[in-house]
Amino acid sequence: MIMLMLNKTDLHPASFILNGIPGLEDIQIWISFPFCSMYVVAMVGNCGLLYLIRYEDSLHKPMYYFLAMLSLTDLVMCSSTIPKALCIFWFHLKKISFDECLVQMFFIHTFTGLESGVLMLMALDRFIAICYPLRYSTILTNPVIAKVGLVTFLRGVLLIIPFTFLTKRLPYCRGNIIYHTYCDHMSVAKLSCGNVKINAIYGLMVALLIGGFDILCITISYTMILRAVVSLSSTDAQQKAFSTCTAHICAIVFSYSPAFFSFFSHRFGGHTIPPSCHIIMANIYVLLPPTMNPVVYGVKTKQIRDCIIRILSGSKDIKSHSI
């Protein structure tokens, strides 16, 4: 029994080597600059949004509370991957311990799932605001927002925790080089000489439970919103209703487009699309939404835009009590 335990422990490598972007090792230093620029924009933009939502009374509304959840999710999601990727590109610090790899994998998959969940909650928020405007403030109270946010977070955590156990149980005898910039679940599992069928099936099941369910809710919400807007008699009212959804629709596009590309390319274009393209898109998947969301909401949302203009103009009235 003791020898069996020792042999099982020996099949867990002490560390992995994250090899970066396969085939583009010579130009990774140049690829790092747009990655670094986008990461800086993401950090500054999302921290700025959180500051505004915290201190501006006019932004103490359900829509902006959900936006604060999205910003927090974006900050954790990109910070779980990009700093390590930049260390690989700049300093060739490719080594990551087995446990650190599992922790990174947990954070990446939990918060990408949480990103999808928050986008779904924001779609429901827009549905209630447009279809039931008189009941909006009574339905989406602060306790309700806190509860649905907590449930969405716990959903991600409880569904992703099994990934770490399913990955840790595997024996690893195919080397320790991961051809990626971060510890993705299947990228790690492919190094195993054990049966990874359960990992693949569970990964697909989680993708359907989180992504499939959220996309269905978003689709139903916007179908109902479209029906409600079309029924409005005033063109100005229709445009105003559509404009409140513009930023959220952009956030959905930025989040799901790279995800769909990665999902379908792995399954239907694995032999025609080079591995470097898969890795770049995987990084864009965790970097593009955090970068673009604060930019889009800052440009498309009048209340946020007014707050930014007032601060940049040097106004001392930091708090706004207007609705």
C-alpha positions in Angstrom: 0.0 0.0 0.0 2.8 2.4 0.9 4.6 1.7 -2.4 1.4 2.3 -4.3 0.9 5.7 -2.6 4.5 6.6 -3.4 4.2 5.6 -7.0 1.0 7.6 -7.4 2.7 10.7 -5.8 5.7 10.3 -8.2 3.3 10.5 -11.2 2.4 14.0 -10.1 5.1 16.3 -11.5 6.5 18.8 -9.0 6.0 21.5 -11.6 4.9 22.2 -15.2 6.6 24.3 -17.9 4.3 26.8 -19.6 5.8 27.0 -23.1 3.9 30.1 -24.2 2.7 30.3 -27.8 4.0 27.3 -29.8 5.6 28.2 -33.1 5.9 31.9 -32.2 8.6 31.8 -29.6 10.9 34.1 -31.5 8.3 36.9 -31.7 6.6 36.5 -28.3 8.3 39.6 -27.1 6.4 41.6 -29.7 3.2 39.9 -29.0 3.6 40.9 -25.3 3.3 44.6 -26.0 -0.4 44.6 -27.1 -1.1 42.1 -24.3 0.5 44.4 -21.8 -1.3 47.5 -23.1 -4.7 45.8 -23.0 -4.0 44.6 -19.5 -3.1 48.1 -18.3 -6.3 49.5 -19.9 -8.3 46.7 -18.3 -6.9 47.4 -14.8 -7.2 51.1 -15.0 -10.7 51.0 -16.7 -12.3 48.5 -14.3 -10.7 50.0 -11.2 -12.0 53.4 -12.4 -15.5 52.0 -12.9 -15.5 50.5 -9.4 -14.4 53.8 -8.0 -17.2 55.7 -9.8 -19.9 53.2 -8.8 -18.7 53.3 -5.2 -18.6 57.1 -4.7 -21.2 58.4 -7.2 -24.7 58.5 -5.7 -26.3 58.6 -9.1 -24.7 55.2 -9.9 -26.2 53.5 -6.9 -28.7 51.5 -9.0 -29.1 47.8 -9.9 -27.6 48.2 -13.4 -24.4 49.7 -12.0 -24.2 47.2 -9.2 -24.2 44.4 -11.8 -21.6 46.4 -13.7 -19.5 46.5 -10.6 -19.8 42.7 -10.4 -18.7 42.4 -14.0 -15.7 44.7 -13.4 -14.6 42.7 -10.3 -14.9 39.5 -12.4 -12.9 41.0 -15.2 -10.1 42.1 -12.9 -9.7 38.6 -11.4 -10.1 36.9 -14.7 -7.3 38.7 -16.6 -5.0 39.0 -13.5 -5.1 35.2 -13.2 -3.5 34.8 -16.6 -1.8 37.8 -18.2 0.9 38.6 -15.5 2.2 35.0 -15.9 2.0 35.2 -19.7 4.1 38.4 -19.6 6.6 36.7 -17.3 6.9 34.0 -19.9 7.3 36.4 -22.8 9.7 38.8 -21.1 11.7 36.8 -18.5 11.2 33.2 -19.7 9.8 32.3 -16.3 7.9 29.3 -17.5 7.9 27.2 -14.4 4.8 26.8 -12.4 4.3 24.3 -9.5 1.7 21.6 -9.8 -0.5 23.1 -7.0 -0.1 26.6 -8.4 -1.2 25.3 -11.8 -4.4 23.8 -10.2 -5.1 27.1 -8.4 -4.7 29.1 -11.6 -6.9 26.6 -13.5 -9.6 27.0 -10.8 -9.6 30.8 -10.9 -9.6 31.0 -14.7 -12.6 28.6 -15.1 -14.5 30.0 -12.1 -14.3 33.6 -13.2 -14.9 32.9 -16.9 -18.0 31.1 -15.8 -18.9 34.0 -13.5 -18.4 36.5 -16.4 -21.1 34.6 -18.3 -23.4 34.5 -15.3 -23.1 38.2 -14.7 -23.8 39.0 -18.3 -27.0 36.9 -17.9 -28.0 38.8 -14.8 -27.4 42.1 -16.7 -29.7 40.8 -19.5 -32.4 40.1 -16.9 -31.9 43.5 -15.4 -32.5 45.2 -18.8 -35.5 42.9 -19.4 -37.1 44.1 -16.1 -36.2 47.7 -16.7 -37.8 47.8 -20.1 -40.7 45.4 -19.7 -41.7 46.2 -16.1 -40.4 49.7 -15.5 -42.9 50.6 -12.7 -41.8 47.5 -10.7 -38.1 47.8 -11.5 -37.0 49.2 -8.1 -39.3 46.9 -6.1 -38.1 43.7 -7.9 -34.4 44.4 -8.0 -33.8 45.5 -4.4 -30.3 45.5 -2.9 -30.9 42.2 -1.0 -32.1 40.5 -4.2 -29.1 41.7 -6.2 -26.8 40.4 -3.4 -28.5 37.0 -3.4 -28.5 36.5 -7.2 -24.9 37.6 -7.3 -23.9 35.1 -4.5 -25.9 32.3 -6.2 -24.1 33.0 -9.5 -20.7 33.0 -7.8 -21.5 29.7 -5.9 -22.7 28.1 -9.1 -19.3 28.7 -10.7 -17.3 27.6 -7.7 -19.3 24.4 -7.1 -19.2 23.4 -10.7 -15.4 24.2 -11.2 -14.1 22.6 -7.9 -14.4 19.0 -9.4 -12.0 20.1 -12.2 -9.2 20.3 -9.7 -9.9 16.8 -8.2 -10.4 15.2 -11.6 -7.1 16.7 -12.8 -5.2 15.9 -9.6 -6.3 12.2 -9.7 -4.6 11.7 -13.0 -1.1 10.1 -13.4 1.2 12.2 -15.5 3.8 10.5 -17.6 3.8 12.4 -20.9 6.2 15.1 -19.8 5.5 18.4 -18.0 5.5 20.9 -20.9 2.2 22.7 -21.4 1.9 24.4 -24.8 0.0 27.3 -23.5 0.4 30.5 -21.5 -1.7 29.3 -18.6 -3.1 26.2 -17.0 -6.2 25.3 -19.0 -8.0 22.2 -17.8 -7.7 20.1 -20.9 -4.2 21.4 -21.7 -3.1 19.9 -18.4 -5.2 16.7 -18.7 -3.7 15.9 -22.1 -0.3 15.4 -20.4 -1.8 12.5 -18.5 -1.4 8.9 -19.5 -4.6 8.0 -17.7 -8.2 8.0 -18.9 -9.3 11.7 -19.4 -12.7 10.8 -20.8 -14.4 11.8 -17.6 -12.6 15.1 -17.7 -13.7 15.8 -21.2 -17.3 14.8 -20.6 -17.5 16.8 -17.4 -15.9 19.8 -19.1 -18.6 19.7 -21.8 -21.3 19.3 -19.2 -20.1 22.4 -17.3 -19.9 24.4 -20.5 -23.5 23.5 -21.3 -24.7 24.1 -17.7 -23.1 27.5 -17.5 -22.7 28.9 -21.0 -25.7 27.1 -22.5 -28.0 28.1 -19.7 -26.8 31.7 -19.7 -27.0 32.1 -23.5 -30.6 30.7 -23.4 -31.6 33.3 -20.7 -29.9 36.1 -22.6 -31.7 35.1 -25.8 -35.1 34.9 -24.1 -34.5 38.2 -22.3 -33.6 40.1 -25.5 -36.5 38.4 -27.4 -38.9 39.8 -24.8 -37.2 43.2 -24.9 -37.4 43.4 -28.7 -41.1 42.6 -28.5 -41.7 45.2 -25.9 -39.7 47.9 -27.7 -41.4 47.2 -31.1 -44.8 47.6 -29.4 -43.9 51.2 -28.3 -45.7 53.8 -30.4 -43.0 56.5 -30.1 -39.9 56.3 -32.2 -38.0 58.3 -29.5 -39.1 55.8 -26.9 -37.9 52.9 -29.0 -34.5 54.5 -29.6 -34.1 55.3 -25.9 -35.0 51.7 -24.9 -32.5 50.3 -27.4 -29.8 52.7 -26.3 -30.0 51.4 -22.7 -29.0 47.9 -24.1 -26.3 48.9 -26.5 -23.4 48.7 -24.0 -24.6 45.3 -22.7 -25.0 43.9 -26.2 -21.4 45.0 -26.9 -20.2 43.3 -23.7 -21.9 40.1 -24.8 -20.3 40.2 -28.2 -16.8 40.8 -26.8 -17.2 38.0 -24.3 -18.9 35.2 -26.3 -17.2 35.8 -29.7 -13.7 34.5 -28.7 -15.4 31.8 -26.6 -17.4 30.5 -29.5 -14.3 30.6 -31.8 -12.3 28.6 -29.3 -15.0 26.1 -28.7 -15.8 25.4 -32.3 -12.2 25.6 -33.6 -11.1 23.0 -31.1 -13.8 20.6 -32.2 -14.1 21.2 -35.9 -10.9 22.9 -37.0 -8.3 21.2 -34.8 -6.2 20.0 -37.8 -6.5 23.1 -40.0 -6.0 25.9 -37.5 -2.4 26.2 -36.1 -1.9 25.7 -32.3 -0.6 29.3 -32.0 -3.9 30.6 -33.2 -5.7 28.6 -30.5 -3.4 30.0 -27.8 -3.7 33.6 -28.9 -7.5 33.3 -29.0 -7.5 31.7 -25.6 -5.6 34.7 -24.2 -7.9 37.2 -26.1 -10.9 35.3 -24.5 -9.7 36.3 -21.0 -8.3 39.7 -22.0 -10.7 41.3 -24.5 -13.8 41.6 -22.3 -12.0 43.2 -19.4 -10.3 45.6 -21.7 -13.4 46.6 -23.8 -16.1 46.5 -21.2 -15.1 49.7 -19.2 -14.4 51.5 -22.5 -17.8 50.6 -24.0 -19.7 51.5 -20.8 -17.7 54.7 -20.4 -18.7 55.8 -23.9 -22.2 54.4 -24.2 -23.6 55.1 -20.7 -24.5 58.8 -20.2 -24.3 58.7 -16.4 -20.8 57.2 -16.4 -19.7 59.5 -19.2 -20.9 62.6 -17.3 -19.1 61.5 -14.1 -15.9 61.0 -16.0 -16.2 64.4 -17.7 -16.8 66.1 -14.4 -13.8 64.5 -12.7 -11.5 65.2 -15.7 -12.7 68.8 -15.8 -11.5 69.2 -12.2 -14.9 69.6 -10.6 -14.7 69.3 -6.8 -18.2 68.0 -6.6 -17.2 64.3 -6.7 -20.5 63.0 -5.5 -23.6 63.6 -7.5 -27.1 63.4 -5.9 -29.0 63.8 -9.1 -30.9 60.8 -10.5 
